[in-house]
Amino acid sequence: MKIGITGASGLIGTPLVSSLRQDGHDVVRFVRGHADAVDEHGWDPSSRRLEPAAVADLDAVIHLAGAGVADKRWTTSYKKAVLDSRVDGTTAVAQAMAAAHAEGQGPKVLLSGSAVGWYGDTGDRLTDETGPTGEGFLADVCRQWEAATAPAEAAGVRVAHLRTGIVLSSAGGALAKQLPIFKLGVGAPLGSGRQWNSWISLRDEISAITHLLTADVSGPVNLVAPTPVTNKEFTKALGKVVGRPTLPIAVPGFVLKAALGQFAEEGVLIGQRLQPSVLLRSGFAFTDEDVESGLRASL
């Protein structure tokens, strides 16, 4: 297949490009500004600009671009940047695909990034893709993000929304920030420690996205392992994997709120106990089903 990818230099995009090429696919990377390499196409997501000609000869697009949710403190301006980067970029991709389809060209598949933030706080309730949307900033971002694919769906493109959980990777994301603390032997549960974490190893994330390129699946897809764990269980497993003790006393919620602001309330202290029902029904087999295996693979 010939596949276009946005966010190709990110935590997921970088290994995904390598994996797809190793499998024999032709990969085109969409880059902001001028394209310098033969495997690149320029686009301007902030202006919702992607030329239909850039997607005309593609079989599929994997859209992963967007400002990092936890990269900066959630000021009003950064929250706007997080939302705009997702809605504007997705709109550009969807409209370009729709325009190409109007000319009898273009990809038949769009795998568009989303996140488990869609569900908000699920508490102890086991939830799959049929679960309702939640409340808060992240849930609102996910709703608008997914809705922006509408032009592609209306044009007949098969669209799957990749509702990704906590991706385990030492190269970035939450785990990379936790590792130095845990290696010092001062890792600890966060808040109550009873909140559920829905995670996925990086290699299963890559495999799941690859699987969805050809699986007969559309709509929301939870990219999470089938075994969510509490934050206390995650803490214990990570301490075991790095071979260091963990503290018996949790980091209080008010400390996390002071350090991280609103992100602590929506990204750390809430529980999300999710199941990947759509993936499992489509025949996908996870390599890392338990969190210890996922952590070892990711480190």
N, C-alpha and C positions, 0 to 999 in steps of 0.2 A: 504493500500500500504506500501511497504518497501522503504523508501526514504533516500538517502544519501545527506548530506548537507556539503558544504565547507563554511567557514566563519560563522560557527554556533555560535560563541561567539560575533558576531558583533551587530551593531545597529539593523539590520533587522533580522539577523540569530537567535539571542537569543529569541525574542518573537515568531518567526516563528516555532522554534523547540517546544516551549511550546504549541502553537496553534495546530500544527499537532498532537502532542501526545494527546492533549485533544480530538481531533477528532478521535482518535483510530488508527492512523498510527504508524508504527514502524520506528523510526528515527535513522539513523547511522550518527554520526558526524565524519568528516575527520579532524584530528588534525595533526599539524606539529610534527614530531619526533615520539617518542614511544607512543603507545596507552595504557592507563592505565585502562580504564573502558570497560565494556562489550559492551557498545554502541558506541565505538570508533574504527576507523581505522586510522593507521598512513599513512602519505604521505609526500612527499618532493617536493612542487611545484617549488622551485627554481631550482631543478634538473630535472624538468618535469617527476617526478617519482610517479606513482600511479599504484599499482599492479592490473592487470585485475581481479584477484581473489577478490579484495576488492569491486568490483561493480557487480560481476557475479550474485549475488542473489537479486539485487535491481530492483525495478520497475521504479524508476526515480531518477535523480540526480538534485539537485538545487545548482548551483555553484555561490557563492556570494563572494568568497575570493578576496582580493586585497588591496594594500596599500591605505590609505585614501588620497584622492586628496587634501584636504585642511588641512591635519594634520601638514604639515611643509611648509616652504617657498620653492618655486620652484627653487632650485638650479639645476644645470645640473645633479648632482648625484641623487637628489631626483626625478626628472622627469624620469630618467632612472629606478629608483626603482618602480615608479608608473606604467610605461609601462611594465616592465619585470614581475612584480607581476601578472598582468592580462594575458599577453600572455603566460607566462610559466605555470601558474596554469591552464588556460583553455586548453592549449595543452595537459597537463598531463591528465586531465579529459577526453578529447575527444579521445585521443589515447587509454586510458584504456578501454573506452566504446567500441571503434571500435574493439579492440583485443578480448574483451569478446563476442562481436557479431559474430566474426569469428568462435567462438567455440559454437555458438548457444545459448549463454547466454547473460546476461547483460540487463540494463535498456532500455526501449523503448522511454524514454522521457528525454530530457536535457533542463532545464530552466537555461539559462546562463546569468549572470549579464552583463549589459551594462549601458549606461547613455544617457541622452538627450544631452550631449556634442557632440554627433554624428552630430547634426544639426548646430552647431556653432551659429552665431547670425542670428535669423530669423526676427529681427526687429518687425514690426507690422503685418507681414504676418502670418495668421493662418495656421499651418502646422501639418500634420499627418504623419503616417509612410511612405507615398509615397513621402515625401519631400526629397530633395537632401541632401547629406552630406555637412558639412560646412568646414571652414578653422580653422587652429590653432592646438595647441598641443592636446587639449582634443578630438577634432574631429579625429585626427590621432590615438590617443590611442583607441578610440571606434572602428575605422575601423579595426585595427589590432586585437583587443580584440574579435570582432565578427567573424573575419575571422579564428581565431584559433579553432573554433568549427568544421571546415571542415571535419576532420576525422570521427567524430560522424555522421554528416549529410551523408557522403558518405556511411557509414555503414547502413543507413536506420533509424537512430534515428530521432524522431521528435524533432527539436531544436527550441526553442523560445528565442529571445534575449530581456532581460528585460531592456528596456531603461527607467531607473528610473529618475524622476525629483527630486525636493527638498522634502525630506521626513521630515514631521513635527513630531518632537519628542523632548521632554524635556530631554531625556537621551543622546542625542548626535546630531551631525550634525550642520547645520547652526543655527537652532532655539535655541539650547542649548547655543550657543555662544552669541546670541542676547538677551536672556532673562535677564541676570543681568543688561544690559544697559537699557532695556525698563522698568524694575522694578524700576530703579532709576529715571524714568521720563525724560530720555535724549535720548530716541530712536529717530531716524530721517531717512528720506529717504536717499538712497545712490545714488550718482551721480545725474543724471537728475531726477530720480524717475519715469521716464516714461517707463523704460525698463520692459518688461513682465517677470513675474516669473511663471513657471509651477511647481506646488506643488502637493503633495499627502499626506494625513494623514497616519500615521503609520499603523492604523488598516485597511485602504483600501489597502495599500501596501501588507500586509499579506494576506488579503482576495483575492486580485488579483492573487498573486503567487499561492495560493491554488487552485483557479479557473482554472488556466492555466495547472495544473497537469493533468486535464482530458478534458479540452476544446480542440476542434479540431483546434488548432492554431499553426502555425509555422512562423518563420521569426521574424521581429522586432515587438515589442509591446510597445507602450508608456505607462508607468506606471505613469500617471499624472491625476489629477482631470480634469473634462471637463470644468472647469471655471478658466483659468489662470487669474492672476491679475497683474496690474502694481506694481512696487516696492512701489510707493506712497500709493496705496490701501492696500498692504500688511502691510505697516507700520501703517496705521490708524487702521486696524483690530487688529493687535497685541497689540497696545496701549489700545484699547477698551477692549480686553480680559483680560489683566493684570490690568486694571483699573488705568492706569497712562497716563498723557498727553504725547504727542510727540512734538518734536521741529519742528517749521515751516520751518526751514532752513535745506537744505540737506547737507550731508557730501560731499564735493567736490571730484570729481574723482581723482584729483592729490594727495589728501591726502590718498585715498584708495590705489592708486598705490604705494605710498611711503611706506605704511604699509604692503601691501600684495604682492607687486611685480606683476609678470605676472598673478597670479591667479585673481587679481582684474579685469584685462582686459577680461579674458575669463570666470570667474566664478561669477562675481558680476555686472559688468557694461554693459554686453551684454543683449539683450532681447531674450527670447525664449517663443513664444506664440504657445503652442502645444495642440493637441487634441488626446484623447485616442480612435481613431476610431476603431482599431482592437478589443480592449476590449469591447467596446459598441456593436459592431456587433456580438460578441460571446455570448452576453447575460449577461455580468457582470453588476451588479447594485452597484453604489457607495453609501456608507453610508454618506460620507461627500462631498457634491458637492459645497458648498461655503466655502471660506477660513476661515470665522469666526467659522463655525462649525468644520472645520478641526483643527483649533488652539485650540478650547475648548476641543476637544476630545484628542488632543495630550498633553495638559497640565494637 
